[in-house]
Amino acid sequence: MNRIVVRQVPAGELPVDLRGGIDPSHRVEVTVRELAPHETENRVTGHFSRFFGQRRANFTDVDGILAHVRAVRDGEG
């Protein structure tokens, strides 16, 4: 439904783990947005999502990284 609720409350009304070290006497703004079912799934969406599955090999040292960068720069990779 895409509902959004915004409230200003004292930080002391929030659970400690949500305060992030804010003094309990300070006022904070809390925004709650209802997620659509597809947003709760653990998947990536958006313009660049098609690239996320194209992960390269893990590099074990700096030399491997440099070699890869040079190959891409020179049009070989």
Secondary structure, DSSP 4 states (H G I P E B T S, - for coil): ---EEEEEEEGGGS-HHHHTT--TTSEEEEEEEPPPHHHHSS---STTHHHHT-PPPPPSSHHHHHHHHHHHHTT--
